[in-house]
């Protein structure tokens, strides 16, 4: 499974990588919205899943959603928003513009396990 993670917080990146554990995956990471947009425009291959934080430096996650959905290569890739924002407006915006899931960042290992299970559910090959 190939994952594009768009996240600026190194602790959150490491936490997700730890949570995925032995699950077979490749992960490309864009550390800000500008790098994410560059990746989307320059990429020749598409990931199986995009995990996006909203609160990003340079270009906000809301604008990154629009770039993803405007890209012929990326527009049909499942998109999970993983953010600290519980604002109703952010959630509505994300779903209105094509997000498949809107999840709050985990605060404990049980929540992390739930998020990892959701990520697994998008795998083209389910883990045994």
C-alpha positions as CSV (number, residue, x, y, z in Angstrom):
1,X,0.0,0.0,0.0
2,X,1.4,3.4,-0.9
3,X,0.4,6.3,1.3
4,X,0.9,10.0,0.8
5,X,1.0,11.6,4.3
6,X,0.7,15.4,4.3
7,X,1.7,16.4,7.8
8,X,4.0,19.0,9.3
9,X,4.4,17.6,12.9
10,X,7.2,15.1,13.1
11,X,5.7,13.5,16.3
12,X,2.5,12.9,14.4
13,X,4.4,11.4,11.5
14,X,6.3,9.0,13.8
15,X,3.2,8.1,15.7
16,X,1.4,7.1,12.6
17,X,4.4,5.1,11.3
18,X,4.6,3.3,14.7
19,X,0.9,2.6,14.6
20,X,1.2,1.0,11.1
21,X,3.9,-1.3,12.5
22,X,4.6,-4.3,10.3
23,X,1.8,-3.5,7.9
24,X,3.4,-3.5,4.4
25,X,3.3,0.1,3.2
26,X,5.4,2.8,1.5
27,X,4.9,6.3,2.7
28,X,5.8,9.6,1.1
29,X,5.6,12.5,3.4
30,X,5.1,16.2,2.4
31,X,5.8,18.4,5.4
32,X,3.8,21.4,4.3
33,X,1.1,22.4,1.9
34,X,3.5,23.8,-0.6
35,X,5.4,20.6,-0.9
36,X,2.2,18.7,-1.1
37,X,1.0,20.7,-4.0
38,X,4.4,20.3,-5.8
39,X,4.2,16.5,-5.2
40,X,0.7,16.3,-6.6
41,X,1.6,18.3,-9.7
42,X,4.9,16.5,-10.4
43,X,4.0,12.9,-9.5
44,X,3.7,10.3,-12.2
45,X,2.3,7.6,-9.9
46,X,-0.7,7.7,-7.6
47,X,-0.8,6.6,-4.0
48,X,-3.5,4.2,-2.7
49,X,-4.4,6.6,0.1
50,X,-3.8,10.2,1.1
51,X,-3.8,11.3,4.7
52,X,-4.0,15.0,5.1
53,X,-3.6,17.4,8.1
54,X,-5.5,20.7,7.6
55,X,-3.4,23.0,9.6
56,X,-0.3,23.2,7.4
57,X,2.3,25.8,6.8
58,X,2.6,27.6,3.4
59,X,-0.6,26.3,1.9
60,X,-3.6,25.4,4.1
61,X,-5.0,21.9,4.0
62,X,-8.3,23.2,2.6
63,X,-6.5,24.4,-0.5
64,X,-4.5,21.2,-0.7
65,X,-7.9,19.3,-0.9
66,X,-8.8,21.4,-3.9
67,X,-5.5,20.6,-5.6
68,X,-6.0,16.9,-5.0
69,X,-9.5,16.9,-6.4
70,X,-8.4,19.0,-9.4
71,X,-5.7,16.5,-10.3
72,X,-6.7,13.8,-12.8
73,X,-4.2,11.4,-11.3
74,X,-5.1,12.1,-7.6
75,X,-8.8,13.0,-7.7
76,X,-10.1,9.5,-7.1
77,X,-7.6,8.5,-4.4
78,X,-9.3,8.0,-1.1
79,X,-8.6,11.0,1.2
80,X,-8.6,10.9,5.0
81,X,-8.4,14.2,6.9
82,X,-6.4,13.6,10.1
83,X,-6.4,16.9,12.1
84,X,-6.8,18.5,15.5
85,X,-9.6,20.7,14.2
86,X,-13.0,19.7,15.5
87,X,-14.6,22.8,13.8
88,X,-17.8,21.9,12.1
89,X,-16.9,24.3,9.2
90,X,-13.7,22.4,8.6
91,X,-15.5,19.0,8.6
92,X,-18.3,20.2,6.3
93,X,-15.7,21.8,3.9
94,X,-13.7,18.6,3.8
95,X,-16.7,16.4,3.0
96,X,-18.2,18.9,0.6
97,X,-14.9,18.9,-1.4
98,X,-14.3,15.2,-1.6
99,X,-12.8,13.8,1.7
100,X,-13.7,10.2,2.4
101,X,-13.1,10.4,6.2
102,X,-12.6,13.2,8.7
103,X,-10.8,12.0,11.8
104,X,-9.4,13.8,14.8
105,X,-5.7,13.1,15.7
106,X,-5.4,10.4,18.3
107,X,-4.8,11.2,22.0
108,X,-4.3,7.7,23.1
109,X,-3.2,4.3,21.8
110,X,-6.8,3.0,21.4
111,X,-7.7,6.0,19.1
112,X,-4.5,5.3,17.2
113,X,-5.5,1.7,16.7
114,X,-8.9,2.8,15.3
115,X,-7.2,5.2,12.8
116,X,-4.8,2.5,11.7
117,X,-7.8,0.1,11.2
118,X,-9.4,2.7,9.0
119,X,-6.2,3.1,7.0
120,X,-6.0,-0.7,6.6
121,X,-9.5,-0.7,5.3
122,X,-8.3,1.2,2.2
123,X,-5.5,-1.2,1.4
124,X,-5.7,-2.8,-2.0
125,X,-4.6,-6.0,-0.3
126,X,-6.0,-6.6,3.1
127,X,-3.5,-7.7,5.7
128,X,-3.8,-11.4,6.6
